[in-house]
């Protein structure tokens, strides 16, 4: 529990809300409250809407999850700090725990692979921190920042080299394309939770 609280404190420090007892006086809080959420036609399915909005153009957003192993080992705050130091801005952020159904749906692309059951089970072991990040060339740059799936093969100073234990417990997820970043972000966050 103490680890979870310390990780959330680091995350909320960046939102500027811990410095003030009265949130109405916090400029950062007011700024967040005044931002307009991303909107989309409520009659479209999330997948169709994501395809329609992406339309083959490059996005400056990506999706990430700090996985249960990194959270359990107390690396969530350090990973978020590193992401911010690399120039990303956070457009959506939450801590949650995936159910087997949600994890299975998120990783459905791997359903036929032999590691699918183990992956779903691992992703349900504990809390995750999900985020939508924004920066120029977000997807490609974030993939470089997190490093290879196998931490033994990851370049020095990448997130996985620093915080991952193995291929299975690789600390962090990063979208592999602009299209998947949109789909994964919309899977984890409602439109009201995403900010321009």
Secondary structure as the mmCIF struct_conf table of DSSP 4:
data_model
#
loop_
_struct_conf.conf_type_id
_struct_conf.id
_struct_conf.beg_label_comp_id
_struct_conf.beg_label_asym_id
_struct_conf.beg_label_seq_id
_struct_conf.end_label_comp_id
_struct_conf.end_label_asym_id
_struct_conf.end_label_seq_id
HELX_RH_AL_P HELX_RH_AL_P1 UNK A 2 UNK A 15
TURN_TY1_P TURN_TY1_P1 UNK A 16 UNK A 16
TURN_TY1_P TURN_TY1_P2 UNK A 18 UNK A 19
BEND BEND1 UNK A 21 UNK A 22
HELX_RH_3T_P HELX_RH_3T_P1 UNK A 23 UNK A 25
HELX_RH_AL_P HELX_RH_AL_P2 UNK A 27 UNK A 34
BEND BEND2 UNK A 35 UNK A 35
HELX_LH_PP_P HELX_LH_PP_P1 UNK A 36 UNK A 36
STRN STRN1 UNK A 37 UNK A 37
HELX_LH_PP_P HELX_LH_PP_P2 UNK A 38 UNK A 38
TURN_TY1_P TURN_TY1_P3 UNK A 42 UNK A 43
BEND BEND3 UNK A 44 UNK A 44
HELX_RH_AL_P HELX_RH_AL_P3 UNK A 46 UNK A 54
TURN_TY1_P TURN_TY1_P4 UNK A 55 UNK A 56
BEND BEND4 UNK A 60 UNK A 60
STRN STRN2 UNK A 61 UNK A 66
HELX_RH_AL_P HELX_RH_AL_P4 UNK A 68 UNK A 72
TURN_TY1_P TURN_TY1_P5 UNK A 73 UNK A 74
HELX_RH_AL_P HELX_RH_AL_P5 UNK A 76 UNK A 85
TURN_TY1_P TURN_TY1_P6 UNK A 86 UNK A 87
STRN STRN3 UNK A 89 UNK A 96
HELX_RH_AL_P HELX_RH_AL_P6 UNK A 100 UNK A 106
TURN_TY1_P TURN_TY1_P7 UNK A 107 UNK A 107
HELX_RH_3T_P HELX_RH_3T_P2 UNK A 108 UNK A 110
TURN_TY1_P TURN_TY1_P8 UNK A 111 UNK A 112
BEND BEND5 UNK A 113 UNK A 113
TURN_TY1_P TURN_TY1_P9 UNK A 114 UNK A 115
HELX_RH_AL_P HELX_RH_AL_P7 UNK A 116 UNK A 123
TURN_TY1_P TURN_TY1_P10 UNK A 124 UNK A 124
BEND BEND6 UNK A 125 UNK A 126
STRN STRN4 UNK A 128 UNK A 134
TURN_TY1_P TURN_TY1_P11 UNK A 136 UNK A 137
HELX_RH_AL_P HELX_RH_AL_P8 UNK A 138 UNK A 146
BEND BEND7 UNK A 149 UNK A 150
TURN_TY1_P TURN_TY1_P12 UNK A 151 UNK A 153
BEND BEND8 UNK A 154 UNK A 154
HELX_LH_PP_P HELX_LH_PP_P3 UNK A 155 UNK A 155
TURN_TY1_P TURN_TY1_P13 UNK A 156 UNK A 157
BEND BEND9 UNK A 158 UNK A 158
HELX_RH_AL_P HELX_RH_AL_P9 UNK A 159 UNK A 163
BEND BEND10 UNK A 166 UNK A 169
BEND BEND11 UNK A 171 UNK A 171
STRN STRN5 UNK A 172 UNK A 174
BEND BEND12 UNK A 176 UNK A 177
HELX_RH_AL_P HELX_RH_AL_P10 UNK A 178 UNK A 188
BEND BEND13 UNK A 189 UNK A 189
HELX_RH_3T_P HELX_RH_3T_P3 UNK A 191 UNK A 193
STRN STRN6 UNK A 195 UNK A 195
#
